[in-house]
Amino acid sequence: MEGFRMSWLTRALAIAAIVLLDRPTAVVSGGEDPTRSQMRPRQAMWTREALQMRMDEYRDEIAWLRTELAAQRQQTQALGGDINVVPSLHDSAADHGSTLFLTMCAGSQYFDVYCGPFFASFERAYGWAAWKHRVVAFTLHVDPATLTAAWERFGPWGHFENLTSYVTDAHIEGGTEQHYGGNSEEEGGALVCSRNEYGKKMCQVPDYGRKNRDKKTELDSLWFPNAVAAYLQENSENFSYAVLLDSDTLFVGPLGRYLPQYTQKGSVAVGDAPDWDVAFTVYDENFHVPWNDDPAEAGRTLSGYSRINCGVVLLNLESSETVLKFLKKWTMVSSILTEMHTAVKNDDMGVEQGTWLAVSGNISQWLKWQHELVEEFRGNDQAGLALLVSSYRTEQLQFLLGWAENCGLCQGAWQSELKCYAGEPRLPVRFRALPARILNHPESMVGGDFPKGLLIVHMKGLWWRVALGKGVLSSTATREPYWNRDSLALYSLCFETWQFGIPPELRLHTTLLFTDGQGNDITKHIVEAQKASQVNASAERIARRGF
C-alpha cells in the first residue's frame, strides 16, 4: 500500500463518480407508481465539491494516523519494547543498505514550508524502515521551539544539526545572518502584486528577492557538501550509503533499487555493492515533459550534453575516505569556478590570495573552464561536477555526458582521476549517471501524473517558491497547475502530516510577505481577506454536510 501514487485516489474517486453518473437506474417498486420516479430529474450522486470535500477529509485522516503511529513507535522504544509490533505500512524497497540522508534547511519559514514536509515524505515512503536509516538536516536560523518539535516528531531517525558546527560563519561570505537571517528570509519571500492594463492581477518576485535567493542557492551548493564531509568524518560508520538531497524535494518511494544491501568485511564488500563511488542524476531521452514532445528540449544543453541536476547525489561509503576526498575536491573546484564567474560578470579579475594559490596561478585555464561549463550546466556545483567527471579534460564530456546513446555514464560507471596538479596524490573516483526522471524529477509531468517508477520529486524553481510560499498558482511556458497535480497533492499530504505532529502554537499561519508596487507592506490586508474567504468556505462545507 505504501507505494501507491498520489493520482490513485484521484483516479479512483473520479472513476467512481463516472460509474455512478452513467450507471442505468433500476426502478424498484415499493407501492409507488414507477412512472413517478422515472419522471423525476436525474441527479448526480457525486458532485465536484463533494468529491473534493471527501478527499480533504481523507488527507486529514491519513495525516492524523501517521502522527499517531509515529508517536506509538517512539513510546514503544522508550519503554524498551519491540517497534516491529507497531502497525506500519511498509515497502520492502525501504529495507535497503543503511543510509544517511542529508539535507540543509535555513530559516524558520523555509523549514516549515519545505523541511517539515520533506521529513514527513521520508516517513511516508519508508514506514518503520525509517528507523534503519538516518535523515540529517543542517539547520540555520530556525526557531528553537520548531526544532525541538521536529526532534520530538521525527526522532530518533530524524536529526537536526546546526550548520555552524560544521561550517563556521567565517567560511560564509558576509556571515550567515546576511544571507540566512530573518530579514533576508523576508526579502527573499516578498511578492509584488499589481494589476495590468486589462485589470488582471499579476504577481512577481522583485529583483532584490530573486538576487538574495540566488546568492543563498550559490552558498548552499558550496557549503552543504563541506558540511556533509565534516559530518561523515565522524558519523559514517555502520552506514553503507549517504544521499545528499536538496530540501525542496519529496520522497515518493524508497530508493532500494539503487542502494542494494551489502556488508563490509575489512576492505572487501560482500553482497551487491554498486560499482560506483558517486552517482548523480541527469536528464535522458526518456524524460518526457508536457510542454514539448522532444525530450531534448528540456534535457539537452546547448552544446549537446545531458543536463545535470545535483539536487540528489548518491555516495557509496564502501570507501569513505574516497568519498570525503571527493566532497572536499568538489567544494574547492565549485568555489573556484564561482569566483571566476563572479569576476567575469563584474569585470574585475582580482581574486583572493587563497584562490590564487588553489589554481597555482593558472587563472587563464580556470577562466576557460568557467566560460565553458558554468552557464552550460546552469550552476557552479554542476559545472564543478562535470569538470571532475572529465578528469579536467572537458573534451571527454561528449562521450561521458553526451545526449542519449552518447552518454557513457548513463550506461555504466567510469573511473575519473581528480588529481589536478603535479605533486598531488592520485584520487581515482568511480562516477555513474542515473535518471533524473526517477531519482530527481524537477519538471512538470505529462497529464500531471507521477511517471512510472518515480522515487523523488524536486519542487525546484520560482514557480514552486511562489506556489508553496505564497499560495499563488500561475501558468508559465513550462508550468501549469494541472501539470503538477500529483506533486501538489503529495506536498499537501506531507505538509498536513508535519503540521499535525507539532503543537498548535507552532503551526504555520502564513509565510506571505506581500508588497504593493511602491514597496509598502500589505500582508496584513491580504491575510485578513484570505481568512474571511476561509470562514465563508467552512460555512459552505458545514451547510453541505447538514450540521
N, C-alpha and C positions, 0 to 999 in steps of 0.2 A: 504493500500500500504506500510505503513512504516514497517510492519512486514515481508517483503519479505526476503528470504535468498539470500546470495550473489551468490549462484550457479544458481539462477533462470535465471539471464541474460545470464550466460554462456550457460546453457542448451537451452534457447530459441533460441539463435543465432546458436548454434550447430545444433539444430533440423531444423531450417530454412535452414541451409546450406545443410543438408542431403536431405530435401524435394526438394530443388531447384536442387540439383545434380541428384536426382533419378527420378524426375517427367518426364513423357513422353513429348517429344517436339511436339507440334501441328504445322502443316505446314499450314500457311496462305498465299494463293497465291495473289499477287498484280501485276500480269503481269509477274512475274519472273518464270522461269522454276522451278517447285518444286523439281526436281531431283538435281538441283544445290545446293539448301540449304541443302538437305539431304546428299550431298557428303561432305559438309564442316566438318572439325574435330570438335567434340563436346567439348565445353569449359565450365568450371565450372563458375557459376555466382559469387560464393564466394570463395575466397582463404583464407588460414590461416592468411596471412598477412593483407588482407583486413578486416577480422573479428576482428583481434587484434587492428587494427587502429581504427575501429568503436567503439570498447569497450573503448579504451583510450579516444576517444572524448566524449563518454557518461559519463565516470568517471569525466572528467574535467568539463563538463556541470553541473553535479549533485553538484560537489563541489562549483561551482560558484553560483548556485541557492540557496544553503543552506546559503552561506555567505550573499547573498542579502536579504533573508528572515530574518536572524538574525538581520541585520542592520535595516530593516524596523520595526521589533518589538521593538528594542531599541529606535529608533526615535519616534515611536508612543507613547511609555511610557513616554519619555522625554517631549512630548507635551501634556501629560495628557489624551491621547486617550485610547481606548479600544484595547488591543493587540489581543483580540479574533477575531477581524475583519481582521487581517493579515492572508493571506492564510498560511496554515501549514499542513503538513502530520501529522497524529495523530493515535495513537494506544490506545484504551480505557484502556488497561492494564497499561498505564503510569499514569493514574489518580488514583493512589493508595494512601495509607496513607502517609502524608507528611514526607519526608525522608531527612536526612542528609547523603550524600555520602562523605566519607573521604578517602584521599589517601596521598601519600608522594612522592615528586619529588625533587631529589637532583642533582645539576649540570646542566649547560646550555645545553650541548649536550643531556643529558638524557631527559631533559624537551622537547626539540624539537622532539626527536625520539619517546618518549613514552607518555609524559603527554599531549602534544598538541593533538595527535590523540585520547587519552583517553577521553578528554573533547568533541572532535568532535563526538566520537562514542555515548556519552551520548545524545548529541543534536540530533543525527540521530535517536536514539531509542525512545526518549521522545517527540520530537517535541515541540509544545507550552506548553505541560505539564511540561517541564523542569522548567518553572517559578514557579511551585508549590513547587519545591524541592530546595535543595542547594547542590552544589558539592564543596568541600573544598580540596585544595591541600596544605599540609605543604611543604614549599619550602626552599631550602638551596643552596647558591652559584649559583643562577640563575641570568643571566644578567638582570638588572633592566628594560632595554628597552623591553626585551622579556616579562617580567611580566606585564608591562604596556599594551603591545599589547594584551596579554592574557586577562587581565581585560576588555579591550575595546571590544574584540571579544566575550567573553563568559559571560559578565555581563548581568543582575545582578545576575543570578543564580550561576555563577562561582565565587568562592572566592579563593584568594591565600594568605596564611598566612605564615609568617616567622617562621620556626620551633623553633628558639631560643627564641621566645616569649613564648613558652610553655615548651621547654626543653632546659636548658641552656648549654653552651659549657662545663661547669664543669661536667655535667652529662655524657658526651660522652667521652670515653677513648681517650686521645690524642687530644681532640678538634675536631671541625668539619672540619677544614682546612686539617688535616692529612688524613681523610678518605673521605671527600666530596669535597675538593677543586679542582682547575683546574688541578694541577699536578697529583693528584690521579685519576681524571677522564681520563686523557690521558693515564696513565699507565693501568687503567682498560680497556681501549679501544684499546690497542695495538694488532696487529695481525702480527705474524711472518710467512712469506711465503718462501718456498723453493721448489726445485724440487727433487723428489725421483729418485732412480736409473733407473726408466723407463721413466723419463722425465716428469712425471705428476706433475702439480703444487699442492702443499699441503700447507694449511694454518692452523694455530692453535693459540690459545691464550696462551701466555707464562705463566709460573708458577706465576711470580710476579703479573701479571694482574689478574689471577684467584684468588689468595690469597686475593688481595685487594678487589675484588668483593665479595668474601665470607665474608670478615670482614664487609663490608657495609651491606650485607644481614642480618648478625647477629645483627648489631646495629639497623637496621630498625625494626627488629622484636621485639626488646626490647623497643625502644623509641617511635615508632609510636603509640602503644596503650597508652603510657604515655601521649603523646601529645593530643590524642583523648580525654582522660579522662579530661585533663585540659580544652580543648575546650568545651566539653559537659557541664562542670560545669557551664559555663556562657551562653551557646547557645542552650540548648536542649529544651527550652520552645517553644511550638507551633509545635513541631515535634513529630511524633509517632514512628519513627524508626531512627536508624543510621546503615549505612552499611560501614564496613571497607574493602577496596579493595587494592590489590597491583596495582601499576600504570602501570604494564606491562599487563594489562587486557584491553579488549574492550567489550563494550555493544553490543550485537546482538539484544536484545529486552528488553522491560521494565519488571520490577520484580513484577508486580501487583499480580501474582498468589501467591507469598509468603509474600506480605506485604499488607494485607487487610485493608480496611478503618475501623476505629473505633474512637470514641470520648471519651475523659476523662472527667468525671463529678466527681469532688472531687477525691476520692481514687478508684472510680469504673469506669471500662472501659465499654462503651456502644457500641455494634456492634460486629464485628467479630475479636476481639482481639486474637492473637495467644496464644497458651498455653505454650510458651517458652519465656525465657529471653534472651538466647544466642543460636544462631543457626550457625553451621559451616558445611563445606562440606566434604564428604567422597566419596571414590570410592565404587561402589556396583557391584553386579553380572550382571547388565545390561549395564555396562560401557565397550563398545567394542572398541578394538584398532586394527589397520590393521596389526600389526606385530606379533600378536599371537591370536589364536582362543579362548583361555581361558582367560576370564576377570580377573581371579585370578592372572595371571602373572603380570599384571600391578597394580592391585588394592589391593592385599593382602600382608600384611607384613610377615616377616619371621616367626613370632610367631602366625600368623593366624588372625591378626586384620584387620579391614577395614582401608585402608590408609587415613590419614587426610591430607587435604590441607587447610592451613589458609589464602590462597590468597583472600578469600571472607568470611567475618564474619558478620552476621546479629544480631542487637541488638534491642530488644523491649524496648522502652523508657516509657512504661506504669509505670514502677518503675525505674526512672532514678537513684535513689540512689543505687539500687541493681546493675545496670549496671556499675556505677562509681566504686563501691567497687570491682566488678569482674575484671574490667580493671586493677586496681592497684594490685590486688592479682595475676593476670595473669602475669603482668610485673615482679613482685617480684619473683614468682616461676620460670619463664623462665630465669631470671637473675642468680638465684642461680644455676640452672641446667647448665647454660653456664659456670659459674665459676668452677663448679665441673668438667665439661667435659674438660675445658682447663687445669685444674690442673692434671687430669689423663693423658692427651696427653703429657704434658710437664714433667711428673713425678715430680711434685712439689706440695705438698699438703699444702703449705702455702696459707691461704685465708685471705682476708681483714677482718678487725675488724667488719665492718658493716655486712658482710656476716655471720661471726661467730655468731653475735647477732641474725641475722634473722633466723638462723637454730637452735637457742637455744643450740648450742654446739653439736647437734646431727648430726655430719658430716657423720657418717657411714650410717645412713638411707638415707641421700640425695645422697651419693655415690651409694647406691643400686638403687635408683630411676634413677639416671643418667645412670648407666650401663644398666638398664632395658628398658629405654624409648628413650633416645636421638638418638641413632643410629636406633632403631626400627622405629621411626616415622620421621626420617630424618630431625631433626631440633629442636632447643631449644623451640621455641614457640609452635610447635605441640606436643612436649613431655610435655610441661607445661600444655597445654590444656587437654591432656589425663589424666594427674595426677589429675587435678581439677575435671574432669568429674567423675573420680573413687572415689572421696572423699578421696584421698590418700590411697585407698585400691586397689592396682593395680590388685588384683586377680578378681575384678569385671569387668575388661575390656573384658574378654572373652564373657560375655553376653551383655555388653553395646556396645562394638565396635567389636564384633566377625564378621566373614565373612558371607555374605548372610543372611540367616534366623536367624543367631545368633547375628545380630546387633540390639539390642533392641532400641537404639536411632534412628535407621532408621525407626522404626515402630511408634514411638511416643516419647513425651517428658519424661524426667526423672529428678527428683529433686535431686541435689547433695548438700553436705554440704562442704563449702570451709573453714570452721574453721579448723585450723591445730593443734593449741596448747592449752593447758589448760589456761583458763583466757581470751582467745579471745572471742569476741561476736559471736554468730551464724551468718552464712552467707549462707542461702539456695538460690540456683540458679537453674532454670529450663533449661536444655540443650536439644537440638534437633540436629540430624544429617540429612542434606539434600544432595541430589545427586549432586556430582561434575560434572557429565556428563551434567547437566542442568545449574547449577549456577557458575561453575568454571572449565571449561574444559581445562586441561593443556597438553593434549596428541595429537598425530597425529590422524586423523579421517579416518574412513573407506571410501575409494573412494575419499577422500579429501573433502567430503560434510559435511556441518553442520548437525549434527543429529537433529531429530525432537524435537522441544521444547527448543533448546539451547538458553540461555539468555546471558551468559558471556563466552568469550573465553580468556584463560590465555596463553600469549606468554612467557612461562616460560622456563628458562634454557639457556645453552650455545648456542644451535643451533639457537635460536631466536636472541640472542645478536649478533651473527655473521651475521645472515641474515639481520636484520634491521639496525644494526650499521655499518656493513661493506659491505653489498650488496652481500655477498657470500652465495649461496645456496649449501648445501652439502648433502651427503647421509650418514646416520648412521644406526645402527641396529634398531632404533626406529623412525627415521625421514627420510622422503623423501619429496622433494618439492611438488609432486603431492598429498601426503597425507595431506598437509596443504594448499591446493589450495584456499578454501573459506576463510580461516583465512588470507592468504596473500592478497587476493583481498579486503577483508574488511579493512585491515590495509592500503592498498594503497589508498582506497577511503577516509578514515579518515585522513590520513596524508595529502593528497591533500587538503581536506577541511580546515585543520588547516593552511596550508601554504598559501592558497588563502586569508585567513582572516587577514593576518598580512602584514605590509609594506614590499616591495620587499627587502629592505636592511637588513631585519631581517630574511629572508628566509634561510633555511638551505642549505649550499653549499656542505659541506662534514662533516661527523663525523669520518672520517677514520684516523687512525694512523698506517701506515704500516712500519714495520722494516724488515731488512734482517736478515740472520742468525747470523750476528755479532752485531745486535742491532742498526745498522745505520738507521736513519730515511729516508725512500724512498717514503714518502707520496706524495711529490710534483710530482715525476715522474709518480706514479700510477694515480694520479688525472688528470694530463695532458693527459695521454693515454686514460683515460675514456672520457674526454671532446672531444678529437679527434674522438673517436668512436661515441659519441652522435651527433656530427656535421655530420658525414657520414650517420648516421641513419636518421637524419632530412632531409638531402638532398634526400635520397631514398624515404621518405614519400612524399616529395613535388613532386618528379618526378612521383610517382604513381598517385598523385592527378591531375597531368597535369597542375600545375601552380607553 
